[in-house]
Amino acid sequence: MDEREEPVRILIVYYSRFGAIKALAERIAEGVGRLSGARAELLEVEDQPLEELRPGEGADDMARRRAAVLNQLTTADALVVGGPAYFGGMASPLKRFFEDCATASNAVLDRTRPWHQHLFRDKVGAAFTSSATPHGGNEQALHSILTMLMHLGLIVVTPGQRGPILEHQAAPYGATAVSGPTGNRGLSEGEAEEARYLGQRVAEVTTWVRLGAREGARLRREEAEEASQRFDPSA
């Protein structure tokens, strides 16, 4: 990558109650760092709705805080989204966060049709999760996150099946962990490495997407120039 070029920005958005998801997010960031042309940032989702006033905040303070969050999301090249698996799906604060961001108050845009905003379209997206038990709904939770990302128009990236397939415990849909009944089991080295692998893979694919988009724009410019010359009588 040209040294003057900005690195691809991978934003890791996570909701963590007991620390397992935060640990996965940090390992994913380490994986992003394996690629010299990529940079990871972490954004933690709070329990409160985005537009709920925090202690000491006024409406203007809230608007500035919300604008800063939306700027982080919309300027990132990729979003890696994670939260605990609750009842076989993503945790409600994580889902509500994206609903709040997609329908943020705006005098022009209709809050009832967030897909019209295209805030996240054509970014790369990936998912990670954890549950208390080995059969606590991790794969279902990954599917719920990935489905949301697809609705928002992201280009989904998954780790896929890792070999040896019959012995490998990782999910093909995203990074996972089993956190134990109190949430403090800690990551195994295998879980940590799978998270790093996901971060590295997202960084690599995001780089390819950027290069492809740039090349596509160049070809469209050339085609437009050729078309204008072909139909310009003074040419």
ABEGO torsion letter per residue (X at the ends): XBAABBBBBBBBBBBBAAGAAAAAAAAAAAAAAABAABBBBBBBBBABBAABBBBGBBAAAAAAAAAAAAAAAAABABBBBBBBBBGGBBBAAAAAAAAAAAABBBAABBAABAAAAGAABGBBBBBBBBBABAAAGAAAAAAAAAAAAAAAGBBBBBAEBBOBAAABABBAAEBBBBAEAAGAAEBBAAAAAAAAAAAAAAAAAAAAAAAAAAAAAAAAAAAAAAAAAAABAAX
